Amino acid sequence: MKTVFILEDQVSIQEVLELLLTSENYNVVSFSNIRAFNSRDLTLLPDLFMLDVMLPDGLGTEVCLQLKSDPLTSHVPVLLMSAHAKIIEMEEQSKADDFISKPFDIGEIISKVGKLTAQQN
């Protein structure tokens, strides 16, 4: 079973993503802020990080850069999510593997998560 770590501060969005991905047979671990995310068990690596861009205690783009700079996590795909940012800006600001705009299209989420987690073997 593939594992997805979600960093999303809006409880309703977090719950929808958890429900959607668990129904697609993913193991989901969610964090509501960067502090909680940074306190996670670093020995557990997911198959995908899904990061909201705008968080109460920082930016998902900065978290993405940290993940991509760390040899332990640099190979793990990152999917950035935002209602406020544009794809070109995200590509310039981070090393994310993909980007999805809010509000989401459920089919697009499933497709992108499937594609990105398939890269992890």
C-alpha positions, -999 to +999 in steps of 0.1 A: +000+000+000+014+034-010+016+061+016+008+098+011+017+125+036-006+156+034+003+190+048-030+210+048-043+234+074-080+234+063-097+205+081-124+201+055-099+198+027-078+175+047-107+153+054-119+152+018-083+143+006-080+116+033-114+101+024-107+102-013-072+087-011-081+060+015-109+049-008-083+045-035-063+023-012-036+047-001-024+050+035-028+087+044-010+106+072-021+143+076-005+173+093-022+206+099+009+228+101+046+229+094+055+225+131+036+192+133+050+181+099+085+188+110+079+167+142+069+136+122+089+103+125+117+110+100+124+073+096+090+069+078+091+079+042+059+083+021+055+076-016+042+112-020+041+145-002+010+167-008+017+202+004-006+232+007+012+264-003-003+288+022+000+275+058-005+293+091+032+289+100+049+292+067+049+283+030+046+248+015+070+260-012+097+263+014+089+229+029+092+215-007+126+230-011+137+215+022+124+181+012+141+183-022+174+194-006+175+166+019+192+134+006+167+113+026+136+128+009+149+143-024+136+113-044+101+115-030+076+133-053+060+165-041+025+177-052+018+213-043-017+225-038-030+261-038-060+282-044-039+314-048-009+305-067-002+300-104+016+270-119+044+291-134+050+307-100+051+273-083+076+260-108+099+290-102+096+289-064+101+252-057+113+219-071+078+203-069+071+174-092+035+186-099+009+212-089-028+212-085-051+242-082-079+245-056-108+238-059-097+203-071-111+181-097-114+147-080-103+128-112-073+151-116-062+144-080-065+106-084-047+108-117-018+129-104-014+110-072-014+077-091+012+090-116+035+103-089+033+073-066+039+049-095+074+065-098+081+051-063+090+014-063 
